[in-house]
Amino acid sequence: MQTSKAGTSASLNGGFTLIEMLVVIFILSIIALLVYPKLPSAGDRGELRSSARSIAATIRYLENLAITSKGSYRIWINLDDSTLAIKKIGADGSEETAPDLLLSRKLLAGEIRIADVISSRIGKITSGKFPLDFGPMGLREFVTIHLLSTKGHYYAVQAYPRSGRVKVFDNYSGGVT
């Protein structure tokens, strides 16, 4: 069986030229420059998003725990030092630290702080302690928790009573635009 010279030379020259490679690299560089600023950063906004999601998950978990155990729980939100303490409420009204290990983890990352809490019962709170209560029917009131980063970015966590819905927004106003 004979092979023609044209078939042999076509198979040897089947690669890319230097100019074609440079054009592809140039196009990929332009795409990377356009996409990179839109990627989530691991810094300020990453810690803020992580903290908001952690609070949202804890609220969902506590609501489910209160409903399934027919018990009562409370999150004490301290706006002065940006801490959250989760307590189990006894039948006599006494508070004790919740025994669940999931509830003892730190919820706020790094320098993230709680800017304010807006409650359907009390209104806007910017200092002091705020109790967020969960009973056998779930969360007892609508609440929005605003988190603030050191660079001035906000995230809002909104929790709806007796529905299990908790939403996280990457702005101060939450669902309102």
C-alpha positions as CSV (number, residue, x, y, z in Angstrom):
1,M,0.0,0.0,0.0
2,Q,1.4,3.4,-1.0
3,T,0.9,6.7,0.7
4,S,1.0,9.9,-1.2
5,K,3.4,12.7,-0.4
6,A,0.4,15.1,0.1
7,G,-1.1,12.8,2.8
8,T,2.2,12.5,4.7
9,S,2.9,16.3,4.6
10,A,-0.6,17.1,5.8
11,S,-0.2,14.9,8.9
12,L,3.2,16.4,9.8
13,N,1.9,20.0,9.6
14,G,-1.3,19.5,11.7
15,G,-0.3,21.8,14.6
16,F,-1.0,25.5,15.4
17,T,1.2,28.4,14.3
18,L,2.7,30.7,16.8
19,I,0.4,33.5,15.7
20,E,-2.7,31.3,16.3
21,M,-1.5,30.5,19.8
22,L,-0.9,34.1,20.6
23,V,-4.4,35.1,19.4
24,V,-6.0,32.4,21.6
25,I,-3.9,33.5,24.6
26,F,-4.9,37.1,24.0
27,I,-8.6,36.3,23.8
28,L,-8.4,34.2,27.0
29,S,-6.6,37.1,28.8
30,I,-9.4,39.5,27.8
31,I,-12.1,37.1,29.0
32,A,-10.2,36.6,32.3
33,L,-9.9,40.4,32.8
34,L,-13.7,40.7,32.3
35,V,-14.7,37.8,34.6
36,Y,-12.2,38.2,37.5
37,P,-13.7,41.3,39.1
38,K,-17.1,39.5,39.3
39,L,-15.7,36.5,41.1
40,P,-16.5,36.4,44.8
41,S,-13.5,37.4,47.0
42,A,-12.5,35.5,50.0
43,G,-11.9,38.7,51.9
44,D,-14.3,41.2,53.2
45,R,-17.4,40.2,51.3
46,G,-16.6,36.5,51.6
47,E,-16.6,36.7,55.4
48,L,-19.8,38.8,55.3
49,R,-21.6,36.3,53.1
50,S,-20.3,33.4,55.2
51,S,-21.5,35.0,58.4
52,A,-25.0,35.8,56.9
53,R,-25.4,32.3,55.7
54,S,-24.3,30.9,59.1
55,I,-26.9,33.0,60.9
56,A,-29.5,32.0,58.4
57,A,-28.7,28.3,58.8
58,T,-28.8,28.6,62.6
59,I,-32.2,30.3,62.5
60,R,-33.6,27.5,60.2
61,Y,-32.0,24.8,62.4
62,L,-33.4,26.3,65.7
63,E,-36.8,26.7,64.2
64,N,-36.9,23.0,63.1
65,L,-35.4,22.0,66.5
66,A,-38.1,23.9,68.4
67,I,-40.9,22.5,66.3
68,T,-39.8,18.9,66.4
69,S,-38.8,18.9,70.1
70,K,-41.8,21.1,71.1
71,G,-39.3,23.2,73.0
72,S,-38.4,26.8,73.2
73,Y,-35.1,28.4,72.3
74,R,-33.8,32.0,72.2
75,I,-31.0,33.7,70.4
76,W,-29.6,36.6,72.4
77,I,-28.3,39.1,69.8
78,N,-25.9,41.5,71.5
79,L,-25.5,44.5,69.3
80,D,-22.9,46.1,71.5
81,D,-20.3,43.4,71.1
82,S,-21.7,41.6,68.0
83,T,-22.2,38.3,69.7
84,L,-25.0,35.7,69.5
85,A,-25.7,33.4,72.4
86,I,-28.2,30.5,71.9
87,K,-30.2,29.3,75.0
88,K,-32.7,26.6,75.6
89,I,-35.7,27.8,77.6
90,G,-36.9,25.5,80.4
91,A,-40.5,24.9,81.3
92,D,-40.0,27.4,84.3
93,G,-38.7,30.1,81.9
94,S,-35.0,29.6,83.0
95,E,-32.3,29.8,80.3
96,E,-29.5,27.3,79.9
97,T,-26.9,27.0,77.2
98,A,-28.2,24.8,74.4
99,P,-26.5,21.4,74.6
100,D,-26.3,21.0,70.8
101,L,-22.7,21.3,69.5
102,L,-23.9,22.9,66.3
103,L,-25.3,25.8,68.3
104,S,-22.1,26.5,70.1
105,R,-20.0,27.4,67.1
106,K,-19.0,31.0,66.3
107,L,-21.5,32.5,63.8
108,L,-19.7,35.7,62.8
109,A,-16.4,35.6,60.9
110,G,-13.5,37.9,61.4
111,E,-14.4,41.6,61.9
112,I,-18.0,41.3,60.9
113,R,-20.4,43.0,63.2
114,I,-24.1,43.3,63.7
115,A,-25.2,46.8,62.6
116,D,-28.8,46.6,63.7
117,V,-31.9,44.4,64.1
118,I,-35.3,45.2,62.8
119,S,-38.2,43.4,64.6
120,S,-41.8,43.4,63.7
121,R,-42.6,43.7,67.4
122,I,-40.1,46.3,68.6
123,G,-38.8,48.1,65.5
124,K,-35.1,49.0,64.8
125,I,-32.6,48.2,67.5
126,T,-29.0,49.5,67.2
127,S,-27.6,48.8,70.7
128,G,-28.2,46.5,73.7
129,K,-29.5,42.9,73.6
130,F,-32.3,41.6,71.5
131,P,-34.0,38.2,72.2
132,L,-35.1,36.2,69.1
133,D,-37.5,33.6,70.4
134,F,-38.5,30.2,68.9
135,G,-41.4,28.2,70.3
136,P,-43.2,25.0,69.4
137,M,-44.7,26.8,66.4
138,G,-41.3,28.1,65.2
139,L,-40.0,31.7,65.0
140,R,-42.3,34.1,66.8
141,E,-41.7,37.3,64.8
142,F,-40.4,38.7,61.6
143,V,-36.8,39.9,62.0
144,T,-34.1,41.4,59.8
145,I,-30.5,41.3,61.0
146,H,-28.1,43.6,59.2
147,L,-24.4,42.6,59.2
148,L,-21.7,45.1,58.4
149,S,-18.1,44.6,57.3
150,T,-15.1,46.8,58.1
151,K,-15.2,48.2,54.6
152,G,-18.8,49.3,54.9
153,H,-20.6,46.4,53.0
154,Y,-23.9,45.1,54.3
155,Y,-25.7,41.8,54.2
156,A,-29.3,41.4,55.5
157,V,-30.7,38.2,56.9
158,Q,-34.5,38.1,57.0
159,A,-36.4,35.4,58.9
160,Y,-40.2,34.9,58.5
161,P,-42.2,33.6,61.4
162,R,-43.8,30.2,61.4
163,S,-42.7,29.4,57.9
164,G,-39.1,28.2,58.0
165,R,-38.2,30.8,55.4
166,V,-34.9,32.7,55.9
167,K,-33.4,34.8,53.1
168,V,-30.0,36.4,52.7
169,F,-29.5,39.6,50.7
170,D,-26.2,41.3,49.7
171,N,-27.4,44.8,50.6
172,Y,-28.8,46.7,53.6
173,S,-32.4,46.9,52.4
174,G,-32.9,43.2,52.0
175,G,-35.8,42.4,49.7
176,V,-36.8,46.1,49.3
177,T,-35.1,47.9,46.4
